[in-house]
Every structure is written in structure tokens, then in C-alpha cells.
Amino acid sequence: MHGVDCFRETLPVRKAPSGGMWLSVRKAGGHSEPMVVDGMEQRSKLVSIIIPALQRPDLTARCLQSLAQQTISTDDYHVIVVENDARPDSILKDPLPPNVRRILLEKNYGTTASINFGVAESSSKYVLLLNNDAELQPQFLATLVSVMEAEPNFAFTTGKLLRASDTTRMDGAGDALLLGGGAYRLGHTDLDTGQFEKRRWVLSGCGAATLFRRSVLDETQGLDEDFFAYLDDIELAVYVHQLGYKGCYVPEAVAYHVGSATLGNPMHPKVVELVTRNQLFLICRHYPGVVVAILLPRLLLFQVLWFGFAVRHHHFPAYVRGVLSAIKSMGRSLRKRTQVMQQRRIGNREFLKLLCASEKQLFEWHISRPRGSRSHLLNAYFWIFGAPSDGNVS
């Protein structure tokens, strides 16, 4: 084996968490692979910052530099960098900053399992999920924490993301979900003209930089590792809403996001495959049967539009692989659906209202854009179904 084995002479080898820990409940498979944990001694903090990484130590180093400039005291937070497919030439070089520890994994477990490893190895009131290709303004963490402290029913807070390559443009102002099951990042690529300067409810925050209440992550049993990557943040947010919590977009907290730093192309075939599969996972695991029946025309239409989008970008094989993977996992999805339906604390009507409110945000953003910048897929979707209304689905 390569990866972790080469560190065994200097670092202690530990088994990945399993057994009675909540991490094992939502896992995609058994965690029996060895992992290495090194760095600072673990103590309970106000915030644990979990950074999944895959062979881009340059990005991780810049991310950590931005964390060192946070106005919140370094005594109040610690950082866990989870290095997937860890190799000597692809991880952060020693010495690590005093409040940073590292988990080395010998293969790529994906974003979801990486975060679960980090959360299980940490202790804190809040957990910041942070991509290694994101850099935070100094007030970012303190701002999100202060909002969470004031609003105990908030499961998460998320900030304004600007594009690292052009900080005059938005990367996102929270994520939204169509009734038809398609997820979008609000404001993505738009010029930042102050249009997203008010705090407001959002269905989801982008997983690149979102603060969660740890007690809520305990209830969801972490992230769903079947998702691996892409739409995992939407899935987690939908789950916490089903548990009766809310989320808030806080524009005063600003971060800069590279985006698609690992694969380098947002339309990489692997991205299309995972998004296709995970869209179907999301619907199967979180949409109640009554809601599926009501929304069936929208769900089918969006899948037709997404299929056309994939084919137009020459990704028919990736689309097919995604669908087949979802079908292959249907049994597991149905079991997880049963778990979610047993836990949920809101009814079908309230769930529909949440989806309607999210689609309304998406529609308002879509029509605010110049016509030449609007998504053709969304043009077709809204041309057929029209503007969303508050809680009513036609």
C-alpha cells in the first residue's frame, strides 16, 4: 500500500472510528482502513474547523493563513485537516500551526466521510465545514458564531462567498433547491452590486464555508457518506430542516472561494455523474411519498432537462453511470428514507412550503439576471411551471 504506510515510523496508526459512534450510522461502508492522527492535543473548543483536502497543500496552506487572521481567539477554535490519499509530497509540511491537527487517510474517502472523520475526532459547540480552497475574511468566524449564539433554532449559518479569481463577483449567497429537485447556488458568477446584503433564511449553505451546531450534526449522524461529494451540503440542510431547524445567510461574513479546485473543471464527467446520482438520492431519501406524487411532473421535467444538459455537454455516459449507480443503491436509499421519515418533525405541507420558498428565491435571482446570463435549463423550467407561489403547487 502507499499513502499512510510511509508515515508509520513517525506517527501512531489508529483505526478509523466505528462501532458505537454516530459516525458509523450514515456511512457508505465499513471504516476499517487505517488512518493517522497527529498534531495538537484534543480539548473541547467553541468551534472545530474541519477541512477535507485532496493533494493540494498549497490551497490548504492559504486557507490556514486566513484562519490565523480571524478575530476570534485561537483558544476558542481548533482545526482538523483531513488529508485524503495522503502522500508525503501531497500534504501540509511540518510544523503544523499550534491549533491544527491532521488526519491522514490512505485513500480518497470523499468529502462526506472526510468531514465525518474530522467531526468524530473533535469536540466543540460548533463545527465549521470549510473547503481548503476557501479563504476567510478576519471577521468571518466571529460573525457566524455570534448569530448562532443569538438564535438557538438555527442549525447553520453561512456567509457571502466571492470568487477568489475575481472578488468583484459572487460565488454564492446560499444554496436553493427547485421543487423539481435541482440545486443552485444563489448569485453564482454575478457581479456583486450589493444585491445580497440582507440577512435572510436560506434552505442551505454552500459546504465550502458553513457553520453548523454540533448537536444538530449529532441528530443527523453526520453527513451521508453515500453522497461522497456534490449536493452533500444540500442533503444535510434538507435533513436539518426536516428536524425543525432553520438556516441563515449572513452577508457580513465574507469568504473567497476558488471552486472545483480538485477536478479543475465544474463540468468534469465525474461531477456530472455524482450530481446525477445525488439528485436521485436526495429525492428518494428526503421527499415524502405524498410530496413526490404532488411534484412528479416537476421532478420528471427537471430530470429530462438535466439529461439534455448532460448530453449537450457530451456527458451522456456520465449521466447514465449516475442513474445506474442510484438504481443500484435503491435498497440502501429506501432504508435511509425510512430513518429520515421516522425522525422528521415537520409535516408534508410544511416541507412543501420550505421547497416553495427556496424555489421562489431561485426564481427571483434568475429573473434579476441579464437575459444573456440566465440558465437555459431554468428558462425552460420556469417557462413551463411559471413563477412559484407561497406554499401552493399547481
C-alpha positions, 0 to 999 in steps of 0.5 A: 500500500502507499499513502499512510504506510510511509508515515508509520515510523513517525506517527501512531496508526489508529483505526478509523472510528466505528462501532458505537459512534454516530459516525458509523450510522450514515456511512457508505461502508465499513471504516476499517482502513487505517488512518493517522492522527497527529498534531495538537492535543484534543480539548473541547473548543467553541468551534472545530474547523474541519477541512477535507483536502485532496493533494493540494497543500498549497490551497490548504496552506492559504486557507490556514493563513486566513484562519490565523487572521480571524478575530476570534481567539485561537483558544476558542477554535481548533482545526482538523485537516483531513488529508485524503490519499495522503502522500508525503509530497501531497500534504501540509509540511511540518510544523503544523500551526499550534491549533491544527491537527491532521488526519491522514487517510490512505485513500480518497474517502470523499468529502462526506466521510472526510468531514465525518472523520474530522467531526468524530475526532473533535469536540466543540459547540460548533463545527465549521465545514470549510473547503481548503480552497476557501479563504476567510475574511478576519471577521468571518468566524466571529460573525457566524458564531455570534448569530448562532449564539443569538438564535438557538433554532438555527442549525447553520449559518453561512456567509457571502462567498466571492470568487477568489479569481475575481472578488468583484463577483459572487460565488454564492449567497446560499444554496436553493433547491427547485421543487423539481429537485435541482440545486443552485447556488444563489448569485453564482458568477454575478457581479456583486452590486450589493444585491445580497446584503440582507440577512435572510433564511436560506434552505442551505449553505454552500459546504465550502464555508458553513457553520453548523451546531454540533448537536444538530450534526449529532441528530443527523449522524453526520453527513451521508457518506453515500453522497461522497461529494456534490449536493452533500451540503444540500442533503444535510440542510434538507435533513436539518430542516426536516428536524425543525431547524432553520438556516441563515445567510449572513452577508457580513461574513465574507469568504473567497472561494476558488471552486472545483479546485480538485477536478479543475473543471465544474463540468468534469464527467465525474461531477456530472455523474455524482450530481446525477446520482445525488439528485436521485438520492436526495429525492428518494431519501428526503421527499415524502411519498405524498410530496413526490406524487404532488411534484412528479411532473416537476421532478420528471421535467427537471430530470429530462432537462438535466439529461439534455444538459448532460448530453449537450455537454457530451456527458451522456455516459456520465449521466447514465453511470449516475442513474445506474449507480442510484438504481443500484443503491435503491435498497440502501436509499429506501432504508435511509428514507425510512430513518429520515421519515421516522425522525422528521418533525415537520409535516408534508405541507410544511416541507412543501412550503420550505421547497416553495420558498427556496424555489421562489428565491431561485426564481427571483435571482434568475429573473434579476439576471441579464437575459444573456446570463440566465440558465437555459435549463431554468428558462425552460423550467420556469417557462413551463411551471411559471413563477412559484407561489407561497406554499401552493403547487399547481 
